[in-house]
Amino acid sequence: MRILLCTFLAGCCAGALLADVRSPYGYDSHLIRPEEYPHLDRELALLGDAGTGWFRTGIRWDFLQKTPGKGDWDFSVYDDVIDKALAHGVSFLPIFHVHTAPRIQVEKPELWCDYVRRCVERYRGRVSHWEVWNEVNIWATAADNENKMSPEDYVKVLRRTYQTVKACDPQARVTSSGFAGIPYEYIERLYQLGAKDCFDIMNVHLYPGMRPEGAIDAKLEKLRLLMAKYGDAQ
């Protein structure tokens, strides 16, 4: 298992061990949102000119289907984003995510897997990595969050997603949720529930509050030791 390290500082993310792209550095962006989409060409050109290898944003189910699980699918915005990104030499790290259908990812697994399958099959060969949810540990603890997922719920979603992605594109790589900080207890519980074989890359978000840099090294070492405890050493 490798570690994908995403460090968010003023919107930037640095990815470690993604050697199959021209640069491990990327940018967390919201290019699909109405306020940013009109500037798509300019933003992607700037990313490409800067030597950026990645940009990361959600491949939101509720953007593809207005009512998740019902009605027609519309991939036109993502088609446009991915085509233009690749033209500028920038790879897309999409996040499987939905905001408007509480717990559909847990309670309607057949619909969730259909959404995953449609995305992977459509972008096979153009998207190489897929992230499963964003900062699930924060979602898990927010009392007013209807989409929150406990480790028990998340490992089910992670397993189903991993199996669906690999069935559609065996070469694709699946990252865990980009955890906010390094939630050791949450991650350990996932391992206890059998998550080891449900993702290819451990994905954590390190924020400015984790400075100084020496503290980051210590925290990552603690994560490596936790992974090794469950037979998932690098």
C-alpha positions in Angstrom: 0.0 0.0 0.0 1.3 3.5 -0.8 0.4 6.7 0.9 -1.1 9.6 -1.1 -0.3 12.7 0.9 -2.4 15.7 0.1 -1.4 18.9 1.8 -3.8 21.7 1.5 -2.2 25.1 1.9 -3.9 28.1 0.2 -5.7 25.7 -2.0 -2.8 23.6 -3.1 -2.3 19.9 -2.7 0.9 17.9 -2.9 0.6 14.2 -3.8 3.3 11.8 -2.9 4.1 8.6 -4.9 2.0 9.3 -7.9 4.9 8.7 -10.2 2.8 7.9 -13.3 2.1 11.6 -14.0 4.5 14.4 -15.0 4.2 16.1 -11.6 3.0 14.9 -8.1 1.7 18.4 -7.4 -1.9 19.4 -7.8 -4.6 21.8 -7.0 -7.9 21.3 -5.1 -10.4 23.1 -7.2 -14.1 23.5 -7.8 -14.0 23.9 -11.6 -17.5 22.4 -12.0 -19.3 25.0 -9.9 -21.2 27.7 -11.7 -19.0 30.4 -10.4 -15.8 28.8 -11.6 -16.9 26.9 -14.7 -16.9 30.0 -17.0 -13.2 30.4 -16.2 -12.4 26.7 -16.9 -10.0 27.3 -19.9 -8.0 30.0 -18.2 -7.7 28.1 -14.9 -6.6 24.9 -16.6 -4.1 26.8 -18.8 -2.6 28.3 -15.7 -2.4 24.9 -14.0 -0.7 23.4 -17.1 1.7 26.3 -17.5 2.7 26.0 -13.8 3.6 22.4 -14.3 0.8 21.1 -12.2 0.1 17.4 -12.6 -3.3 17.2 -11.0 -6.5 18.9 -10.0 -9.0 17.4 -7.6 -12.7 17.9 -7.3 -15.9 16.0 -6.8 -17.6 14.0 -9.6 -20.8 14.8 -7.8 -23.7 12.4 -8.4 -26.2 15.2 -7.8 -24.5 17.1 -10.7 -24.8 14.1 -13.0 -28.4 13.3 -12.1 -30.5 16.1 -10.6 -32.2 13.6 -8.4 -29.8 10.8 -7.7 -31.3 7.4 -8.7 -33.9 9.0 -10.9 -34.0 10.5 -14.4 -31.5 11.1 -17.1 -27.7 11.3 -16.7 -25.8 14.4 -18.0 -22.0 14.1 -18.1 -21.5 17.0 -20.4 -19.8 19.3 -17.9 -17.3 16.6 -16.8 -16.7 15.6 -20.4 -15.7 19.2 -21.0 -13.5 19.5 -17.9 -11.7 16.2 -18.4 -11.0 16.8 -22.2 -9.7 20.3 -21.6 -7.6 19.2 -18.5 -5.9 16.5 -20.5 -5.3 18.9 -23.4 -3.3 21.1 -20.9 -1.5 18.0 -19.5 -3.3 18.0 -16.2 -4.8 14.8 -14.7 -8.2 14.7 -12.9 -8.5 13.1 -9.4 -12.3 12.8 -9.0 -14.1 12.3 -5.7 -17.2 10.0 -5.6 -19.6 12.1 -3.6 -23.3 13.2 -3.3 -24.8 16.0 -1.2 -28.5 15.9 -1.9 -29.5 12.3 -1.2 -29.0 11.5 2.5 -27.3 8.1 3.0 -28.1 6.8 -0.4 -24.5 5.6 -0.6 -25.2 3.3 2.4 -28.8 2.4 2.0 -29.1 2.1 -1.8 -25.8 0.2 -2.7 -27.1 -0.9 -6.1 -27.8 2.7 -7.1 -24.4 3.9 -5.7 -22.5 1.2 -7.6 -24.4 2.0 -10.8 -23.2 5.7 -10.4 -19.6 4.5 -9.8 -19.8 2.1 -12.8 -21.1 4.8 -15.2 -18.3 7.2 -14.2 -15.5 4.7 -14.5 -16.7 3.2 -17.7 -17.1 6.6 -19.3 -13.7 7.9 -18.3 -11.6 4.7 -18.5 -8.3 5.5 -20.0 -8.7 9.2 -19.1 -9.0 9.0 -15.4 -6.5 6.7 -13.5 -7.4 7.4 -9.8 -10.7 7.6 -8.0 -11.2 9.0 -4.4 -14.1 7.6 -2.3 -15.8 10.5 -0.5 -14.2 13.6 1.0 -13.1 13.9 4.6 -15.5 11.2 5.8 -14.2 11.5 9.4 -15.7 15.1 9.5 -18.9 13.9 8.0 -19.1 11.1 10.6 -19.0 13.5 13.5 -21.2 16.4 12.3 -24.4 16.0 14.3 -26.5 17.9 11.7 -25.0 16.1 8.7 -27.6 13.7 7.1 -24.9 12.1 5.0 -22.6 11.2 7.9 -20.9 7.8 7.8 -19.5 5.8 10.7 -16.4 3.6 10.0 -18.9 0.7 9.8 -20.9 2.5 7.1 -17.9 3.8 5.3 -16.1 0.5 5.0 -19.1 -0.9 3.2 -19.2 2.0 0.8 -15.4 1.7 0.3 -15.5 -2.0 -0.4 -18.4 -1.8 -2.9 -16.8 1.2 -4.7 -13.4 -0.6 -4.9 -14.9 -3.7 -6.3 -17.0 -1.8 -8.9 -14.0 0.3 -10.0 -11.7 -2.7 -10.4 -14.4 -4.6 -12.3 -14.7 -1.7 -14.8 -11.0 -0.8 -15.0 -8.5 -3.2 -13.3 -5.7 -0.7 -13.8 -7.4 2.1 -12.0 -6.3 3.0 -8.5 -8.7 3.8 -5.6 -7.8 6.1 -2.8 -9.4 6.2 0.6 -11.4 9.2 1.6 -9.1 12.2 1.9 -9.2 12.2 5.7 -9.2 15.6 7.4 -5.9 15.5 9.4 -5.0 11.9 10.4 -7.8 10.5 12.4 -6.0 7.5 13.8 -8.9 6.0 15.7 -11.2 6.2 12.7 -8.6 4.7 10.4 -7.7 1.9 12.8 -11.4 1.0 13.1 -11.6 0.8 9.3 -8.6 -1.7 9.3 -10.3 -3.7 12.1 -13.4 -3.9 9.8 -11.3 -5.3 6.9 -10.6 -2.1 4.9 -7.1 -3.2 4.0 -8.2 -4.8 0.7 -10.6 -2.0 -0.2 -8.3 0.7 -1.5 -4.9 1.1 -3.1 -3.7 4.4 -1.7 -4.1 5.9 1.8 -5.2 9.5 1.4 -4.8 12.2 4.2 -5.1 15.9 4.3 -2.5 17.8 6.3 -3.5 21.3 7.3 -1.5 24.3 8.4 -2.4 23.6 12.0 -0.2 20.5 11.8 3.0 22.6 11.6 5.9 22.6 12.3 7.0 20.4 9.5 8.8 18.0 11.9 5.4 17.4 13.6 4.1 16.3 10.2 6.9 13.8 9.8 6.1 12.3 13.2 2.4 12.1 12.5 3.0 10.3 9.2 5.3 7.9 10.9 2.6 7.1 13.4 0.3 6.5 10.4 2.8 4.2 8.8 3.1 2.2 12.1 -0.6 1.9 12.3 -0.8 0.6 8.7 2.0 -1.8 9.4 0.1 -3.1 12.5 -2.5 -4.4 10.1 -0.1 -5.8 7.6 -0.3 -2.8 5.3 3.3 -1.5 5.5 4.8 0.2 2.4 
